[in-house]
Amino acid sequence: MKAGIHPAYNECSVICACGSVFKTRSTHKGDIRVEICSSCHPFFTGRQKLVDTEGRVDRFNKKVQRSREMQEARKK
């Protein structure tokens, strides 16, 4: 490698949303924040993490039901 043209390779902390912190080396200045890491990812933990509590079909059915109720209210 040529001297003087490469960025500094320093130690930095990686901070996950779950609270896990680990050290690595990078040219990035400061801490690195991530949303998911190996200590909270479902593949590594073996647990499934539900993100969406209400599915698209359920939301659609609610919308259709509200539409029907509004149409019935107009007819009265």
C-alpha positions as CSV (number, residue, x, y, z in Angstrom):
1,M,0.0,0.0,0.0
2,K,1.1,3.5,-0.7
3,A,1.9,5.5,2.4
4,G,-0.2,8.6,3.2
5,I,-3.2,8.0,0.9
6,H,-5.3,5.6,3.0
7,P,-7.7,6.7,5.8
8,A,-6.9,5.9,9.4
9,Y,-8.1,2.4,10.5
10,N,-9.3,2.9,14.1
11,E,-11.2,1.0,16.7
12,C,-14.9,1.9,17.0
13,S,-18.0,0.7,18.8
14,V,-21.0,-0.9,17.1
15,I,-24.2,-0.2,19.1
16,C,-27.3,-2.2,18.4
17,A,-30.9,-1.1,19.2
18,C,-31.2,-4.0,21.6
19,G,-28.4,-2.5,23.7
20,S,-25.6,-4.9,22.7
21,V,-22.2,-3.2,22.1
22,F,-19.1,-4.7,20.5
23,K,-15.8,-3.3,19.3
24,T,-14.5,-3.6,15.7
25,R,-12.1,-1.7,13.5
26,S,-13.2,0.6,10.7
27,T,-12.3,3.8,8.8
28,H,-15.6,5.2,10.0
29,K,-15.2,8.0,12.6
30,G,-17.2,7.6,15.8
31,D,-19.7,4.9,16.8
32,I,-21.7,2.8,14.4
33,R,-25.4,2.4,15.2
34,V,-27.3,-0.6,13.8
35,E,-31.0,-1.8,14.2
36,I,-30.2,-5.5,14.5
37,C,-27.2,-7.6,15.4
38,S,-26.3,-11.3,16.0
39,S,-27.5,-11.2,19.6
40,C,-31.1,-10.2,18.6
41,H,-31.5,-11.4,15.0
42,P,-34.0,-14.3,14.8
43,F,-31.6,-16.5,12.7
44,F,-29.0,-16.5,15.5
45,T,-31.4,-16.6,18.5
46,G,-33.8,-19.2,17.1
47,R,-36.8,-17.0,18.2
48,Q,-39.2,-15.4,15.7
49,K,-39.7,-11.7,16.2
50,L,-43.1,-10.4,15.0
51,V,-42.7,-6.9,13.5
52,D,-46.1,-6.5,11.9
53,T,-48.9,-7.2,14.3
54,E,-51.7,-6.7,11.9
55,G,-51.6,-8.3,8.4
56,R,-52.6,-6.7,5.1
57,V,-55.6,-8.9,4.8
58,D,-57.0,-7.9,8.2
59,R,-56.6,-4.2,7.4
60,F,-58.3,-4.7,4.0
61,N,-61.2,-6.6,5.7
62,K,-61.6,-3.8,8.2
63,K,-61.7,-1.2,5.4
64,V,-64.4,-3.2,3.5
65,Q,-66.4,-3.6,6.7
66,R,-66.3,0.2,7.3
67,S,-67.4,0.8,3.7
68,R,-70.4,-1.5,4.1
69,E,-71.4,0.2,7.3
70,M,-71.2,3.6,5.8
71,Q,-73.3,2.5,2.8
72,E,-76.0,1.0,5.1
73,A,-76.1,4.2,7.1
74,R,-76.7,6.3,4.0
75,K,-79.6,4.0,2.9
76,K,-81.4,4.6,6.2
